[in-house]
Every structure is written in structure tokens, then in C-alpha cells.
Amino acid sequence: MKRTVLSTLLVTVPMCLAGYAALFVAPDERTMHAAQRIFYFHVPSWIAMFVAFFIAAIGNIAYLTSLTEMGLAKCGRR
């Protein structure tokens, strides 16, 4: 339990600080002004989402390809 809470805090606190810094601390860009600061938050979120998706997809493919006849029988497939 303590490990879960600690790991959650180790991820949540820097993420919140980064969001605050991206939206309020980063200076305005000369041409796009405040619209540029939105990219500082959304692009890393987009990258993290794609990394998580591909990790999950690779894990699911690995699981499905590793099923044996006994594993399928336990699932009720045969």
C-alpha cells in the first residue's frame, strides 16, 4: 500500500508542476502568444498516450500469442 501511494505521488506531483509551469510560468511566444503554451502541455500528453497504447497493444498481442491448448481449455474455448 505504501509503495503504491509513494509511486502515485512521485508521478502526480511533477505532472501537476509541469502543467502549472507550461500554462503559467512559460513566457508568451511573440507570434502565437498564449496559444503556444498549450502545446507545452498537450504534446507530452499525446506522446505519453501513444506510448501507453503501444505498450498495451504489444502486451495484449504477446498474451494472445502465448496461449496454449491447455490455456484455451481453461478459458472454455475448447
N, CA, C and O atoms as a Maestro MAE file, in Angstrom:
{
 s_m_m2io_version
 :::
 2.0.0
}

f_m_ct {
 s_m_title
 :::
 protein
 m_atom[312] {
  # First column is atom index #
  i_m_mmod_type
  r_m_x_coord
  r_m_y_coord
  r_m_z_coord
  i_m_residue_number
  s_m_chain_name
  s_m_pdb_residue_name
  s_m_pdb_atom_name
  i_m_atomic_number
  :::
  1 25 0.827 -1.197 0.000 1 A "MET " " N  " 7
  2 3 0.000 0.000 0.000 1 A "MET " " CA " 6
  3 2 0.865 1.252 0.000 1 A "MET " " C  " 6
  4 15 0.602 2.190 -0.753 1 A "MET " " O  " 8
  5 25 1.901 1.274 0.844 2 A "LYS " " N  " 7
  6 3 2.758 2.453 0.916 2 A "LYS " " CA " 6
  7 2 3.488 2.679 -0.404 2 A "LYS " " C  " 6
  8 15 3.688 3.817 -0.828 2 A "LYS " " O  " 8
  9 25 3.880 1.591 -1.042 3 A "ARG " " N  " 7
  10 3 4.600 1.705 -2.309 3 A "ARG " " CA " 6
  11 2 3.703 2.308 -3.381 3 A "ARG " " C  " 6
  12 15 4.161 3.119 -4.185 3 A "ARG " " O  " 8
  13 25 2.445 1.926 -3.401 4 A "THR " " N  " 7
  14 3 1.505 2.453 -4.383 4 A "THR " " CA " 6
  15 2 1.280 3.946 -4.176 4 A "THR " " C  " 6
  16 15 1.266 4.717 -5.136 4 A "THR " " O  " 8
  17 25 1.107 4.344 -2.936 5 A "VAL " " N  " 7
  18 3 0.887 5.759 -2.637 5 A "VAL " " CA " 6
  19 2 2.132 6.566 -2.989 5 A "VAL " " C  " 6
  20 15 2.027 7.654 -3.556 5 A "VAL " " O  " 8
  21 25 3.293 6.047 -2.659 6 A "LEU " " N  " 7
  22 3 4.535 6.754 -2.957 6 A "LEU " " CA " 6
  23 2 4.754 6.886 -4.458 6 A "LEU " " C  " 6
  24 15 5.127 7.958 -4.934 6 A "LEU " " O  " 8
  25 25 4.530 5.824 -5.203 7 A "SER " " N  " 7
  26 3 4.719 5.898 -6.654 7 A "SER " " CA " 6
  27 2 3.690 6.827 -7.295 7 A "SER " " C  " 6
  28 15 4.001 7.519 -8.265 7 A "SER " " O  " 8
  29 25 2.477 6.849 -6.765 8 A "THR " " N  " 7
  30 3 1.461 7.769 -7.275 8 A "THR " " CA " 6
  31 2 1.875 9.212 -7.040 8 A "THR " " C  " 6
  32 15 1.717 10.058 -7.921 8 A "THR " " O  " 8
  33 25 2.402 9.495 -5.863 9 A "LEU " " N  " 7
  34 3 2.856 10.854 -5.570 9 A "LEU " " CA " 6
  35 2 4.064 11.239 -6.414 9 A "LEU " " C  " 6
  36 15 4.185 12.388 -6.839 9 A "LEU " " O  " 8
  37 25 4.957 10.281 -6.659 10 A "LEU " " N  " 7
  38 3 6.137 10.568 -7.464 10 A "LEU " " CA " 6
  39 2 5.785 10.883 -8.915 10 A "LEU " " C  " 6
  40 15 6.568 11.532 -9.609 10 A "LEU " " O  " 8
  41 25 4.645 10.443 -9.375 11 A "VAL " " N  " 7
  42 3 4.214 10.746 -10.730 11 A "VAL " " CA " 6
  43 2 3.300 11.974 -10.751 11 A "VAL " " C  " 6
  44 15 3.424 12.820 -11.636 11 A "VAL " " O  " 8
  45 25 2.399 12.075 -9.798 12 A "THR " " N  " 7
  46 3 1.391 13.129 -9.800 12 A "THR " " CA " 6
  47 2 1.974 14.511 -9.531 12 A "THR " " C  " 6
  48 15 1.623 15.472 -10.215 12 A "THR " " O  " 8
  49 25 2.847 14.620 -8.557 13 A "VAL " " N  " 7
  50 3 3.384 15.933 -8.188 13 A "VAL " " CA " 6
  51 2 4.177 16.568 -9.342 13 A "VAL " " C  " 6
  52 15 3.914 17.723 -9.678 13 A "VAL " " O  " 8
  53 25 5.141 15.859 -9.965 14 A "PRO " " N  " 7
  54 3 5.835 16.500 -11.087 14 A "PRO " " CA " 6
  55 2 4.918 16.799 -12.271 14 A "PRO " " C  " 6
  56 15 5.121 17.788 -12.975 14 A "PRO " " O  " 8
  57 25 3.913 15.954 -12.495 15 A "MET " " N  " 7
  58 3 2.997 16.197 -13.596 15 A "MET " " CA " 6
  59 2 2.189 17.476 -13.364 15 A "MET " " C  " 6
  60 15 1.991 18.268 -14.285 15 A "MET " " O  " 8
  61 25 1.732 17.667 -12.143 16 A "CYS " " N  " 7
  62 3 0.990 18.886 -11.821 16 A "CYS " " CA " 6
  63 2 1.901 20.118 -11.905 16 A "CYS " " C  " 6
  64 15 1.481 21.167 -12.394 16 A "CYS " " O  " 8
  65 25 3.128 19.994 -11.436 17 A "LEU " " N  " 7
  66 3 4.074 21.104 -11.528 17 A "LEU " " CA " 6
  67 2 4.398 21.443 -12.985 17 A "LEU " " C  " 6
  68 15 4.517 22.616 -13.337 17 A "LEU " " O  " 8
  69 25 4.538 20.436 -13.816 18 A "ALA " " N  " 7
  70 3 4.812 20.672 -15.231 18 A "ALA " " CA " 6
  71 2 3.626 21.357 -15.914 18 A "ALA " " C  " 6
  72 15 3.812 22.250 -16.741 18 A "ALA " " O  " 8
  73 25 2.422 20.941 -15.569 19 A "GLY " " N  " 7
  74 3 1.238 21.585 -16.131 19 A "GLY " " CA " 6
  75 2 1.142 23.044 -15.719 19 A "GLY " " C  " 6
  76 15 0.821 23.913 -16.530 19 A "GLY " " O  " 8
  77 25 1.423 23.301 -14.452 20 A "TYR " " N  " 7
  78 3 1.413 24.691 -13.960 20 A "TYR " " CA " 6
  79 2 2.481 25.517 -14.665 20 A "TYR " " C  " 6
  80 15 2.217 26.641 -15.093 20 A "TYR " " O  " 8
  81 25 3.688 24.964 -14.787 21 A "ALA " " N  " 7
  82 3 4.777 25.690 -15.438 21 A "ALA " " CA " 6
  83 2 4.469 25.948 -16.912 21 A "ALA " " C  " 6
  84 15 4.776 27.021 -17.432 21 A "ALA " " O  " 8
  85 25 3.869 24.980 -17.578 22 A "ALA " " N  " 7
  86 3 3.566 25.142 -19.001 22 A "ALA " " CA " 6
  87 2 2.511 26.214 -19.239 22 A "ALA " " C  " 6
  88 15 2.582 26.957 -20.218 22 A "ALA " " O  " 8
  89 25 1.542 26.291 -18.349 23 A "LEU " " N  " 7
  90 3 0.435 27.223 -18.583 23 A "LEU " " CA " 6
  91 2 0.638 28.595 -17.955 23 A "LEU " " C  " 6
  92 15 0.083 29.576 -18.449 23 A "LEU " " O  " 8
  93 25 1.421 28.694 -16.879 24 A "PHE " " N  " 7
  94 3 1.527 29.966 -16.173 24 A "PHE " " CA " 6
  95 2 2.936 30.543 -16.091 24 A "PHE " " C  " 6
  96 15 3.082 31.761 -15.979 24 A "PHE " " O  " 8
  97 25 3.965 29.726 -16.141 25 A "VAL " " N  " 7
  98 3 5.332 30.205 -15.981 25 A "VAL " " CA " 6
  99 2 6.002 30.469 -17.331 25 A "VAL " " C  " 6
  100 15 6.776 31.417 -17.458 25 A "VAL " " O  " 8
  101 25 5.717 29.652 -18.327 26 A "ALA " " N  " 7
  102 3 6.358 29.791 -19.638 26 A "ALA " " CA " 6
  103 2 6.007 31.143 -20.256 26 A "ALA " " C  " 6
  104 15 4.856 31.572 -20.186 26 A "ALA " " O  " 8
  105 25 6.980 31.813 -20.856 27 A "PRO " " N  " 7
  106 3 6.702 33.120 -21.461 27 A "PRO " " CA " 6
  107 2 5.876 32.989 -22.744 27 A "PRO " " C  " 6
  108 15 5.872 31.947 -23.399 27 A "PRO " " O  " 8
  109 25 5.192 34.058 -23.074 28 A "ASP " " N  " 7
  110 3 4.417 34.079 -24.314 28 A "ASP " " CA " 6
  111 2 5.350 34.108 -25.511 28 A "ASP " " C  " 6
  112 15 6.396 34.757 -25.494 28 A "ASP " " O  " 8
  113 25 4.949 33.392 -26.546 29 A "GLU " " N  " 7
  114 3 5.692 33.428 -27.796 29 A "GLU " " CA " 6
  115 2 5.266 34.684 -28.543 29 A "GLU " " C  " 6
  116 15 4.118 35.113 -28.423 29 A "GLU " " O  " 8
  117 25 6.158 35.270 -29.301 30 A "ARG " " N  " 7
  118 3 5.908 36.582 -29.898 30 A "ARG " " CA " 6
  119 2 4.744 36.565 -30.891 30 A "ARG " " C  " 6
  120 15 3.965 37.517 -30.931 30 A "ARG " " O  " 8
  121 25 4.612 35.526 -31.675 31 A "THR " " N  " 7
  122 3 3.580 35.488 -32.715 31 A "THR " " CA " 6
  123 2 2.274 34.871 -32.225 31 A "THR " " C  " 6
  124 15 1.200 35.425 -32.455 31 A "THR " " O  " 8
  125 25 2.363 33.722 -31.549 32 A "MET " " N  " 7
  126 3 1.159 32.976 -31.186 32 A "MET " " CA " 6
  127 2 0.655 33.290 -29.782 32 A "MET " " C  " 6
  128 15 -0.456 32.892 -29.433 32 A "MET " " O  " 8
  129 25 1.415 33.971 -28.993 33 A "HIS " " N  " 7
  130 3 1.070 34.369 -27.625 33 A "HIS " " CA " 6
  131 2 0.731 33.151 -26.771 33 A "HIS " " C  " 6
  132 15 1.520 32.208 -26.704 33 A "HIS " " O  " 8
  133 25 -0.421 33.157 -26.125 34 A "ALA " " N  " 7
  134 3 -0.764 32.104 -25.165 34 A "ALA " " CA " 6
  135 2 -1.052 30.762 -25.833 34 A "ALA " " C  " 6
  136 15 -0.954 29.723 -25.179 34 A "ALA " " O  " 8
  137 25 -1.401 30.759 -27.112 35 A "ALA " " N  " 7
  138 3 -1.707 29.503 -27.793 35 A "ALA " " CA " 6
  139 2 -0.499 28.577 -27.832 35 A "ALA " " C  " 6
  140 15 -0.652 27.356 -27.810 35 A "ALA " " O  " 8
  141 25 0.692 29.146 -27.889 36 A "GLN " " N  " 7
  142 3 1.910 28.333 -27.917 36 A "GLN " " CA " 6
  143 2 2.092 27.549 -26.619 36 A "GLN " " C  " 6
  144 15 2.578 26.419 -26.645 36 A "GLN " " O  " 8
  145 25 1.709 28.132 -25.492 37 A "ARG " " N  " 7
  146 3 1.903 27.469 -24.201 37 A "ARG " " CA " 6
  147 2 1.042 26.214 -24.066 37 A "ARG " " C  " 6
  148 15 1.387 25.307 -23.309 37 A "ARG " " O  " 8
  149 25 -0.065 26.156 -24.787 38 A "ILE " " N  " 7
  150 3 -0.919 24.977 -24.745 38 A "ILE " " CA " 6
  151 2 -0.170 23.764 -25.295 38 A "ILE " " C  " 6
  152 15 -0.378 22.644 -24.828 38 A "ILE " " O  " 8
  153 25 0.692 23.978 -26.277 39 A "PHE " " N  " 7
  154 3 1.478 22.886 -26.847 39 A "PHE " " CA " 6
  155 2 2.419 22.273 -25.815 39 A "PHE " " C  " 6
  156 15 2.695 21.074 -25.870 39 A "PHE " " O  " 8
  157 25 2.913 23.071 -24.879 40 A "TYR " " N  " 7
  158 3 3.824 22.554 -23.857 40 A "TYR " " CA " 6
  159 2 3.151 21.515 -22.975 40 A "TYR " " C  " 6
  160 15 3.833 20.685 -22.374 40 A "TYR " " O  " 8
  161 25 1.857 21.544 -22.887 41 A "PHE " " N  " 7
  162 3 1.113 20.573 -22.080 41 A "PHE " " CA " 6
  163 2 0.577 19.426 -22.938 41 A "PHE " " C  " 6
  164 15 0.663 18.263 -22.542 41 A "PHE " " O  " 8
  165 25 0.028 19.744 -24.100 42 A "HIS " " N  " 7
  166 3 -0.663 18.731 -24.891 42 A "HIS " " CA " 6
  167 2 0.266 17.794 -25.665 42 A "HIS " " C  " 6
  168 15 -0.059 16.618 -25.826 42 A "HIS " " O  " 8
  169 25 1.388 18.273 -26.138 43 A "VAL " " N  " 7
  170 3 2.290 17.403 -26.899 43 A "VAL " " CA " 6
  171 2 2.871 16.296 -26.015 43 A "VAL " " C  " 6
  172 15 2.862 15.139 -26.436 43 A "VAL " " O  " 8
  173 25 3.380 16.594 -24.798 44 A "PRO " " N  " 7
  174 3 3.835 15.489 -23.942 44 A "PRO " " CA " 6
  175 2 2.700 14.535 -23.549 44 A "PRO " " C  " 6
  176 15 2.922 13.332 -23.408 44 A "PRO " " O  " 8
  177 25 1.493 15.067 -23.373 45 A "SER " " N  " 7
  178 3 0.350 14.192 -23.075 45 A "SER " " CA " 6
  179 2 0.065 13.259 -24.244 45 A "SER " " C  " 6
  180 15 -0.240 12.083 -24.044 45 A "SER " " O  " 8
  181 25 0.164 13.773 -25.450 46 A "TRP " " N  " 7
  182 3 -0.059 12.974 -26.647 46 A "TRP " " CA " 6
  183 2 0.995 11.872 -26.759 46 A "TRP " " C  " 6
  184 15 0.672 10.727 -27.075 46 A "TRP " " O  " 8
  185 25 2.249 12.220 -26.500 47 A "ILE " " N  " 7
  186 3 3.332 11.236 -26.573 47 A "ILE " " CA " 6
  187 2 3.121 10.140 -25.532 47 A "ILE " " C  " 6
  188 15 3.273 8.958 -25.838 47 A "ILE " " O  " 8
  189 25 2.772 10.524 -24.310 48 A "ALA " " N  " 7
  190 3 2.538 9.534 -23.249 48 A "ALA " " CA " 6
  191 2 1.368 8.622 -23.595 48 A "ALA " " C  " 6
  192 15 1.406 7.426 -23.307 48 A "ALA " " O  " 8
  193 25 0.327 9.181 -24.211 49 A "MET " " N  " 7
  194 3 -0.828 8.376 -24.587 49 A "MET " " CA " 6
  195 2 -0.450 7.333 -25.636 49 A "MET " " C  " 6
  196 15 -0.868 6.180 -25.536 49 A "MET " " O  " 8
  197 25 0.330 7.720 -26.631 50 A "PHE " " N  " 7
  198 3 0.735 6.771 -27.660 50 A "PHE " " CA " 6
  199 2 1.684 5.712 -27.113 50 A "PHE " " C  " 6
  200 15 1.589 4.546 -27.498 50 A "PHE " " O  " 8
  201 25 2.589 6.092 -26.231 51 A "VAL " " N  " 7
  202 3 3.487 5.107 -25.619 51 A "VAL " " CA " 6
  203 2 2.673 4.087 -24.816 51 A "VAL " " C  " 6
  204 15 2.909 2.884 -24.922 51 A "VAL " " O  " 8
  205 25 1.722 4.562 -24.018 52 A "ALA " " N  " 7
  206 3 0.885 3.658 -23.227 52 A "ALA " " CA " 6
  207 2 0.056 2.751 -24.122 52 A "ALA " " C  " 6
  208 15 -0.101 1.567 -23.826 52 A "ALA " " O  " 8
  209 25 -0.477 3.294 -25.219 53 A "PHE " " N  " 7
  210 3 -1.266 2.484 -26.142 53 A "PHE " " CA " 6
  211 2 -0.428 1.366 -26.753 53 A "PHE " " C  " 6
  212 15 -0.870 0.219 -26.808 53 A "PHE " " O  " 8
  213 25 0.775 1.693 -27.211 54 A "PHE " " N  " 7
  214 3 1.607 0.683 -27.850 54 A "PHE " " CA " 6
  215 2 2.119 -0.350 -26.855 54 A "PHE " " C  " 6
  216 15 2.259 -1.520 -27.212 54 A "PHE " " O  " 8
  217 25 2.396 0.043 -25.637 55 A "ILE " " N  " 7
  218 3 2.783 -0.933 -24.602 55 A "ILE " " CA " 6
  219 2 1.635 -1.895 -24.348 55 A "ILE " " C  " 6
  220 15 1.845 -3.105 -24.257 55 A "ILE " " O  " 8
  221 25 0.411 -1.361 -24.231 56 A "ALA " " N  " 7
  222 3 -0.753 -2.217 -24.010 56 A "ALA " " CA " 6
  223 2 -1.012 -3.118 -25.213 56 A "ALA " " C  " 6
  224 15 -1.344 -4.291 -25.042 56 A "ALA " " O  " 8
  225 25 -0.868 -2.596 -26.409 57 A "ALA " " N  " 7
  226 3 -1.107 -3.395 -27.608 57 A "ALA " " CA " 6
  227 2 -0.082 -4.521 -27.725 57 A "ALA " " C  " 6
  228 15 -0.442 -5.657 -28.030 57 A "ALA " " O  " 8
  229 25 1.184 -4.213 -27.486 58 A "ILE " " N  " 7
  230 3 2.219 -5.247 -27.556 58 A "ILE " " CA " 6
  231 2 2.005 -6.292 -26.468 58 A "ILE " " C  " 6
  232 15 2.181 -7.484 -26.719 58 A "ILE " " O  " 8
  233 25 1.632 -5.870 -25.277 59 A "GLY " " N  " 7
  234 3 1.347 -6.820 -24.198 59 A "GLY " " CA " 6
  235 2 0.170 -7.720 -24.520 59 A "GLY " " C  " 6
  236 15 0.203 -8.916 -24.230 59 A "GLY " " O  " 8
  237 25 -0.874 -7.155 -25.121 60 A "ASN " " N  " 7
  238 3 -2.039 -7.963 -25.498 60 A "ASN " " CA " 6
  239 2 -1.694 -8.957 -26.598 60 A "ASN " " C  " 6
  240 15 -2.127 -10.109 -26.553 60 A "ASN " " O  " 8
  241 25 -0.927 -8.525 -27.572 61 A "ILE " " N  " 7
  242 3 -0.522 -9.442 -28.645 61 A "ILE " " CA " 6
  243 2 0.360 -10.556 -28.089 61 A "ILE " " C  " 6
  244 15 0.201 -11.718 -28.462 61 A "ILE " " O  " 8
  245 25 1.277 -10.210 -27.208 62 A "ALA " " N  " 7
  246 3 2.136 -11.233 -26.598 62 A "ALA " " CA " 6
  247 2 1.312 -12.229 -25.786 62 A "ALA " " C  " 6
  248 15 1.577 -13.431 -25.820 62 A "ALA " " O  " 8
  249 25 0.315 -11.732 -25.060 63 A "TYR " " N  " 7
  250 3 -0.536 -12.635 -24.279 63 A "TYR " " CA " 6
  251 2 -1.344 -13.559 -25.194 63 A "TYR " " C  " 6
  252 15 -1.423 -14.763 -24.949 63 A "TYR " " O  " 8
  253 25 -1.935 -13.002 -26.235 64 A "LEU " " N  " 7
  254 3 -2.768 -13.816 -27.113 64 A "LEU " " CA " 6
  255 2 -1.955 -14.841 -27.894 64 A "LEU " " C  " 6
  256 15 -2.454 -15.933 -28.163 64 A "LEU " " O  " 8
  257 25 -0.736 -14.525 -28.259 65 A "THR " " N  " 7
  258 3 0.080 -15.486 -28.984 65 A "THR " " CA " 6
  259 2 0.695 -16.545 -28.074 65 A "THR " " C  " 6
  260 15 1.172 -17.569 -28.563 65 A "THR " " O  " 8
  261 25 0.694 -16.319 -26.763 66 A "SER " " N  " 7
  262 3 1.290 -17.290 -25.847 66 A "SER " " CA " 6
  263 2 0.274 -18.275 -25.279 66 A "SER " " C  " 6
  264 15 0.642 -19.147 -24.491 66 A "SER " " O  " 8
  265 25 -0.983 -18.156 -25.658 67 A "LEU " " N  " 7
  266 3 -1.988 -19.093 -25.159 67 A "LEU " " CA " 6
  267 2 -1.715 -20.484 -25.711 67 A "LEU " " C  " 6
  268 15 -1.456 -20.644 -26.904 67 A "LEU " " O  " 8
  269 25 -1.772 -21.471 -24.858 68 A "THR " " N  " 7
  270 3 -1.563 -22.856 -25.273 68 A "THR " " CA " 6
  271 2 -2.918 -23.555 -25.326 68 A "THR " " C  " 6
  272 15 -3.952 -22.972 -25.000 68 A "THR " " O  " 8
  273 25 -2.885 -24.798 -25.740 69 A "GLU " " N  " 7
  274 3 -4.124 -25.577 -25.777 69 A "GLU " " CA " 6
  275 2 -4.724 -25.703 -24.389 69 A "GLU " " C  " 6
  276 15 -5.943 -25.630 -24.235 69 A "GLU " " O  " 8
  277 25 -3.877 -25.892 -23.361 70 A "MET " " N  " 7
  278 3 -4.389 -26.006 -22.001 70 A "MET " " CA " 6
  279 2 -4.999 -24.672 -21.556 70 A "MET " " C  " 6
  280 15 -6.037 -24.647 -20.895 70 A "MET " " O  " 8
  281 25 -4.350 -23.573 -21.922 71 A "GLY " " N  " 7
  282 3 -4.879 -22.273 -21.573 71 A "GLY " " CA " 6
  283 2 -6.208 -22.004 -22.228 71 A "GLY " " C  " 6
  284 15 -7.102 -21.420 -21.615 71 A "GLY " " O  " 8
  285 25 -6.349 -22.426 -23.470 72 A "LEU " " N  " 7
  286 3 -7.628 -22.263 -24.164 72 A "LEU " " CA " 6
  287 2 -8.705 -23.129 -23.534 72 A "LEU " " C  " 6
  288 15 -9.863 -22.719 -23.453 72 A "LEU " " O  " 8
  289 25 -8.327 -24.345 -23.080 73 A "ALA " " N  " 7
  290 3 -9.304 -25.232 -22.434 73 A "ALA " " CA " 6
  291 2 -9.790 -24.624 -21.128 73 A "ALA " " C  " 6
  292 15 -10.969 -24.743 -20.793 73 A "ALA " " O  " 8
  293 25 -8.894 -23.967 -20.381 74 A "LYS " " N  " 7
  294 3 -9.294 -23.338 -19.123 74 A "LYS " " CA " 6
  295 2 -10.243 -22.173 -19.378 74 A "LYS " " C  " 6
  296 15 -11.112 -21.886 -18.554 74 A "LYS " " O  " 8
  297 25 -10.081 -21.509 -20.504 75 A "CYS " " N  " 7
  298 3 -10.945 -20.378 -20.833 75 A "CYS " " CA " 6
  299 2 -12.294 -20.838 -21.350 75 A "CYS " " C  " 6
  300 15 -13.210 -20.025 -21.482 75 A "CYS " " O  " 8
  301 25 -12.439 -22.121 -21.645 76 A "GLY " " N  " 7
  302 3 -13.692 -22.637 -22.181 76 A "GLY " " CA " 6
  303 2 -13.774 -22.508 -23.679 76 A "GLY " " C  " 6
  304 15 -14.866 -22.584 -24.243 76 A "GLY " " O  " 8
  305 25 -12.669 -22.317 -24.331 77 A "ARG " " N  " 7
  306 3 -12.680 -22.143 -25.785 77 A "ARG " " CA " 6
  307 2 -12.631 -23.473 -26.515 77 A "ARG " " C  " 6
  308 15 -13.015 -23.549 -27.682 77 A "ARG " " O  " 8
  309 25 -12.160 -24.535 -25.840 78 A "ARG " " N  " 7
  310 3 -12.096 -25.850 -26.488 78 A "ARG " " CA " 6
  311 2 -12.634 -26.908 -25.581 78 A "ARG " " C  " 6
  312 15 -12.663 -28.081 -25.951 78 A "ARG " " O  " 8
  :::
 }
 m_bond[311] {
  # First column is bond index #
  i_m_from
  i_m_to
  i_m_order
  :::
  1 1 2 1
  2 2 3 1
  3 3 4 2
  4 3 5 1
  5 5 6 1
  6 6 7 1
  7 7 8 2
  8 7 9 1
  9 9 10 1
  10 10 11 1
  11 11 12 2
  12 11 13 1
  13 13 14 1
  14 14 15 1
  15 15 16 2
  16 15 17 1
  17 17 18 1
  18 18 19 1
  19 19 20 2
  20 19 21 1
  21 21 22 1
  22 22 23 1
  23 23 24 2
  24 23 25 1
  25 25 26 1
  26 26 27 1
  27 27 28 2
  28 27 29 1
  29 29 30 1
  30 30 31 1
  31 31 32 2
  32 31 33 1
  33 33 34 1
  34 34 35 1
  35 35 36 2
  36 35 37 1
  37 37 38 1
  38 38 39 1
  39 39 40 2
  40 39 41 1
  41 41 42 1
  42 42 43 1
  43 43 44 2
  44 43 45 1
  45 45 46 1
  46 46 47 1
  47 47 48 2
  48 47 49 1
  49 49 50 1
  50 50 51 1
  51 51 52 2
  52 51 53 1
  53 53 54 1
  54 54 55 1
  55 55 56 2
  56 55 57 1
  57 57 58 1
  58 58 59 1
  59 59 60 2
  60 59 61 1
  61 61 62 1
  62 62 63 1
  63 63 64 2
  64 63 65 1
  65 65 66 1
  66 66 67 1
  67 67 68 2
  68 67 69 1
  69 69 70 1
  70 70 71 1
  71 71 72 2
  72 71 73 1
  73 73 74 1
  74 74 75 1
  75 75 76 2
  76 75 77 1
  77 77 78 1
  78 78 79 1
  79 79 80 2
  80 79 81 1
  81 81 82 1
  82 82 83 1
  83 83 84 2
  84 83 85 1
  85 85 86 1
  86 86 87 1
  87 87 88 2
  88 87 89 1
  89 89 90 1
  90 90 91 1
  91 91 92 2
  92 91 93 1
  93 93 94 1
  94 94 95 1
  95 95 96 2
  96 95 97 1
  97 97 98 1
  98 98 99 1
  99 99 100 2
  100 99 101 1
  101 101 102 1
  102 102 103 1
  103 103 104 2
  104 103 105 1
  105 105 106 1
  106 106 107 1
  107 107 108 2
  108 107 109 1
  109 109 110 1
  110 110 111 1
  111 111 112 2
  112 111 113 1
  113 113 114 1
  114 114 115 1
  115 115 116 2
  116 115 117 1
  117 117 118 1
  118 118 119 1
  119 119 120 2
  120 119 121 1
  121 121 122 1
  122 122 123 1
  123 123 124 2
  124 123 125 1
  125 125 126 1
  126 126 127 1
  127 127 128 2
  128 127 129 1
  129 129 130 1
  130 130 131 1
  131 131 132 2
  132 131 133 1
  133 133 134 1
  134 134 135 1
  135 135 136 2
  136 135 137 1
  137 137 138 1
  138 138 139 1
  139 139 140 2
  140 139 141 1
  141 141 142 1
  142 142 143 1
  143 143 144 2
  144 143 145 1
  145 145 146 1
  146 146 147 1
  147 147 148 2
  148 147 149 1
  149 149 150 1
  150 150 151 1
  151 151 152 2
  152 151 153 1
  153 153 154 1
  154 154 155 1
  155 155 156 2
  156 155 157 1
  157 157 158 1
  158 158 159 1
  159 159 160 2
  160 159 161 1
  161 161 162 1
  162 162 163 1
  163 163 164 2
  164 163 165 1
  165 165 166 1
  166 166 167 1
  167 167 168 2
  168 167 169 1
  169 169 170 1
  170 170 171 1
  171 171 172 2
  172 171 173 1
  173 173 174 1
  174 174 175 1
  175 175 176 2
  176 175 177 1
  177 177 178 1
  178 178 179 1
  179 179 180 2
  180 179 181 1
  181 181 182 1
  182 182 183 1
  183 183 184 2
  184 183 185 1
  185 185 186 1
  186 186 187 1
  187 187 188 2
  188 187 189 1
  189 189 190 1
  190 190 191 1
  191 191 192 2
  192 191 193 1
  193 193 194 1
  194 194 195 1
  195 195 196 2
  196 195 197 1
  197 197 198 1
  198 198 199 1
  199 199 200 2
  200 199 201 1
  201 201 202 1
  202 202 203 1
  203 203 204 2
  204 203 205 1
  205 205 206 1
  206 206 207 1
  207 207 208 2
  208 207 209 1
  209 209 210 1
  210 210 211 1
  211 211 212 2
  212 211 213 1
  213 213 214 1
  214 214 215 1
  215 215 216 2
  216 215 217 1
  217 217 218 1
  218 218 219 1
  219 219 220 2
  220 219 221 1
  221 221 222 1
  222 222 223 1
  223 223 224 2
  224 223 225 1
  225 225 226 1
  226 226 227 1
  227 227 228 2
  228 227 229 1
  229 229 230 1
  230 230 231 1
  231 231 232 2
  232 231 233 1
  233 233 234 1
  234 234 235 1
  235 235 236 2
  236 235 237 1
  237 237 238 1
  238 238 239 1
  239 239 240 2
  240 239 241 1
  241 241 242 1
  242 242 243 1
  243 243 244 2
  244 243 245 1
  245 245 246 1
  246 246 247 1
  247 247 248 2
  248 247 249 1
  249 249 250 1
  250 250 251 1
  251 251 252 2
  252 251 253 1
  253 253 254 1
  254 254 255 1
  255 255 256 2
  256 255 257 1
  257 257 258 1
  258 258 259 1
  259 259 260 2
  260 259 261 1
  261 261 262 1
  262 262 263 1
  263 263 264 2
  264 263 265 1
  265 265 266 1
  266 266 267 1
  267 267 268 2
  268 267 269 1
  269 269 270 1
  270 270 271 1
  271 271 272 2
  272 271 273 1
  273 273 274 1
  274 274 275 1
  275 275 276 2
  276 275 277 1
  277 277 278 1
  278 278 279 1
  279 279 280 2
  280 279 281 1
  281 281 282 1
  282 282 283 1
  283 283 284 2
  284 283 285 1
  285 285 286 1
  286 286 287 1
  287 287 288 2
  288 287 289 1
  289 289 290 1
  290 290 291 1
  291 291 292 2
  292 291 293 1
  293 293 294 1
  294 294 295 1
  295 295 296 2
  296 295 297 1
  297 297 298 1
  298 298 299 1
  299 299 300 2
  300 299 301 1
  301 301 302 1
  302 302 303 1
  303 303 304 2
  304 303 305 1
  305 305 306 1
  306 306 307 1
  307 307 308 2
  308 307 309 1
  309 309 310 1
  310 310 311 1
  311 311 312 2
  :::
 }
}
